Amino acid sequence: MANQSITTPCQSPDHGAAFRPRVIFADDNAQFLDHAVQLMADECDILGTVSDGVAAVELVERLIPDIAVLDITMPIMDGLDVARRLRADGVQTKIIFLTVHDDPDYLREALDVGATGYVVKQRLVSDLPQAIQASLAGRRFVSATPNLQSIGSGENP
């Protein structure tokens, strides 16, 4: 699903009201990936989707999206290693993890590799749009689950 037409813009203080962020999605669960893309299709330019970490690195480095939404648990290369690789290569794309891991240890590791967002998949509908807006505004977003509350949500990185 590349180059989808978008009608409703995201707003970003840095880019103005008409800005639509360019986003890629990486998740090995095709059904969940489709759901996430459909959810954000009216707010973002979806540049593409992939199902493994190596393909995610290649897509991000080729297209340089504003945001990469990555699953943590993917084949070949996990999302955390994707983020490490992108940072090592100097890519400044903002990273939001979209994961089943409602676990403070994974959250800490995600923040350590430079993530601006951490969304638990069970909270996709309510949290992913907020995470994208927060990332665009230079803020961190963390799903507010009981397990993750000790780390904090909405704080600056």
N, C-alpha and C positions, 0 to 999 in steps of 0.2 A: 504494500500500500504506500506508494510514494507520491509526493506532490499533490496531496489532496487539497481541493479548493476550500477555503475557509471564509465565513461570512461575519463572524462576531469577533472583534479584536480583544485581546488581553490589554490591560492598561499597565503601563510601566512609567514610573516617574522619570526614568532616564531616557525613555524613547517616545513619550507622548501617547495620546489616547489611541492613535491608529496602529500602534505597534502590535504585531502578532508574532509571538516567539516561534522560532524554528526549533522543532522538537523531534528527537528520535526515541523509539522505545525498543528495549531489549528484554525479552522474557521467553523462556522455553515452553510456557503453557500457552498454546495458540488461542484457546478460547478466552483466557484471561487477557491476553494481549489485545485481542479484538475488542473486548469490552472496554479496556482502558483507552484505546485509540478512539472508539466511538464517543466515550465520555468527553474527551478533550477536543474532538474534531471541530467544534464550533468556536473554540477559543484560541487554537494554535495551528500553525502550519505544520502538519505531520510530514516530515521529510522521508521517513521510512521506518521499517520495523525489521528486527532480526531476532534469531532464537538462540544465539550463543555468544559468548564473550569475545571471541576472536573476531567474529563478524561485527560486533558492536564497536570494537576499536577501529576496525577498517572504515566503518560507516561514519563514525564521529570524526576521524582524522581526514576523511575525504570531504565531508559536507560542513564541518565546523558549525554544528547547531548551537543555539543559545542554551539549550537544556538537553541532557540525556537522562531519560528515565530508565533505570536499570534494575533488573531483578538481582538479588544477591546470589541465589543458587541457580547457576546456569551451567550447561555442559562446556567442556573444553577450557574455558576460563571463567571464573566466577566474577560477579559484578565488582567486588572489592578489588580484585586484581585488574579489572578493566580500568577502574578509577586510578589505581596506582600507575598503570601504564600510560594513561592519558596525561597525568600530571608529570610523569618523568619525561614525556615527549613535549611538554610545554603547552599542551592544549588547555585553554581556559574555559571550556564549556562547563556550565554549572551541572552538577550531578545530583539527581534525586533518586534515592533508592526506594523501590516499591517491592515489598517483601513480606513473606509469611512470618519472618523472625521478629516476634514481639519480645525481644530479648535485649537487655541493657548492654551486654557484651558486644553484640553485633552493632548496636547503635554507636557505642564508643568507637569501634573500629571504623564505621562509616564516617563519623565525624573526623577521625584521625586522617582519613584519606581525602578529606576536603569536601565531603557531601554538604550541600546546602539544604537538603530535605531527606526525611526518612518517613515513609508512609507505609503503614501496615496494611496489607492487602484487604483485610476485613473492613477497613475504613476508606477504601478507594474513592467511593462517590463523594463523601464529605471532605476528605483530606487532600486528594491529589490537586484539585483546582487551587486550594489554599496554598499548597506547597509550591506550586508553580508561581503564583503571585508573589509569595514571600521571597522566593529565589530571585525573581526579577527585581524586587525592591532591595536586594542585598541583605535580606534577613534569612535566618535559619528557621525551618519548620520541622517539627517532630510530632507524629501522631500522639495524641494525648491518651495513652492507655495507662492503666495502673502500673504495668511493668516498666514503662518508659518515663513516667512522671519525674523520677528522681534526677533524670538527665536534663529535663527542661524542654520547653517548646517555645518557638517564636523568638528566641534570643538571637542576638547577633553572633555570627561565628567567631 
